[in-house]
Amino acid sequence: MIKYLIYAVIFLTAININAQTLIATSNHPEATANHNQRKIVRDSSDNIYIVFVDTSNQENIIKGVMYDSITGQWNNASYIIDGNNPTLSIGENDQIHLVFESNDSITKIRHISSFDFSNWTSGIVISDTTIKSEHPVADIDSSGNLNVFWVQNNDSLNESLIYAYINGDTLVDIKQITTKDEINDIAIANHLQYVKNDLFFAIQFEQDSLQFFISTDNMNTYDTIYSIIGSQPCITFNSPWENYPNDNLFRFLYIDQNSQLIEVGADPNDYSIIYQNQISTGLIDYVCIDDVVPPIGYSYLFMQNGNLYHGFSYDCVPPVNWNTILDTISGNIIHPSIAYKHFNFEYVDFIWMENNGNGYNIYYKRDEKHIWVSVIDNEQGKGFSIVGYPNPFTEQLSINVSVENKKVLPIIQIYNSNSQLVKILHAEHSSANEFSYKWYGTNQNGEKVNSGIYIIMCSVGNTKTARKVVYIK
């Protein structure tokens, strides 16, 4: 009886989580614009913080709205500071950093911070005050350094990429990285768990020339990892807890010349490119990336014909490429933005805009990254199916896998919410293309694991998929 009550609670919670919520309105047509300027972050208590641009007396202002995880309520959007193009980052200590453009005639890059999203520091100017600067992006590393890039408009002929890092609220270093005729986009990613200082970044130059880089010494040196023709670069970087630091996982996304979505995988040791896949989404207009969950995969958002899609890549090695669409939001969607930190194993948090006729509505939604295992497999076309029951379970979980290729043996691995491998299952029964497995809630040593959510990863050849299950001890 208890397990069914718990299952009902989980089901109802999922419904509440997946409901889109109107959280604010704005008069600015680019209130949440620029896919790598993250407008949304989470703290270690799962409070959610969002910034966006509005207008007041014909001036751009930055507003903020917060979700309180204790009360389960959103507060009213409130004024933070005058400015434009804000980007949020959050440290391991929950210090919230806001980097943005000033409203001055010579636009400056400014930084302020807060621990409660209400009381902000007076802030500092981090760009050259005599040269117009714009489009800041930022992330935080394991040392608490806030890494910031922005574009400096030197003159009508060229632009420079500028880098700075801030520790606490103090500007520590600033340097010019490169100068080009035009810099159209910048991406940045530090480690999701604040356990490594590697900094990945990408630059989209003129004529859609894309380059991805890595630096391990606060940009004193940096190396090119990957060069291609494309646009809208995205980066995500993480590692499994139990195998760190040997199994770093970083993935790149971009849109190629034919408006196709491409994912790139690289070797964690020497950063050489292992593969690149075309994700089967059709022609797309926009992309942004979520936290990568080693070794399972990652979520991403993309737009197509005005609709917004939440996709999940299972990080399959070519020639097999398996991705799934977890959610679709129909309508005239504008400028989605997705949270990158703090890392969340189970959910993605994102926002977007819609025109309401008199301005713009800003919506929030939380989606689950992983599909619940059940007696029906809703994914089609991957070459196998996986079902499991009961969910939740207390004594025994039965898993059945049916494969199209009889020569391929499925591999079933159980992971906990820390991406740690808990158990490898072996088929107890098999006949033709059917395989049956049992999990009794134990680890590799035969010990009972703790109650909680676990991920069943099923690999068949080069294709894999994941399912979520609740174990109640």
Buried (B, 14 or more C-beta within 10 A) or exposed (E): EEBEEBBEEBEEEBEEBBEBEEBBBBEBBBBBBBBBBBBBBBBEEBBBBBBBBBBEEEEBBBBBBBBEEEEEEBBEBEEBBBBBBBBBBBBBEBBBBBBBBBBEEEBBBBBBBBBEBEEBBEBBBBBBEEBBBBBBBBBBBBEBBBBBBBBBBBEEEBBBBBBBBBEBBEBEEBEEBBEBEEBBBBBBBBBBBBBBBBBBBBBBBEEBBBBBBBBEEBBEEBEEBBEBEBBBBBBBBBBBEEBBEEBBBBBBBBBBEEBBBBBBBBEBEEBEBEBBBEBEBEEBBBBBBBBBBBBBBBBBBBBBEEBBBBBBBBBBBEEBBBBBEBBEBEEEBBBBBBBBBBBBBBBBBBBBBBEEEEBBBBBBBBBBBBBBBBEEBEBEEBBBBBBBBBBBBBEEBBBBBBBEEEEBBBBBBBBBBEBEBBBEBEBEEEEEBEBEBEBBBEBEEEEEBEBEBBBBBBBBBBBBBBBBBBBBE
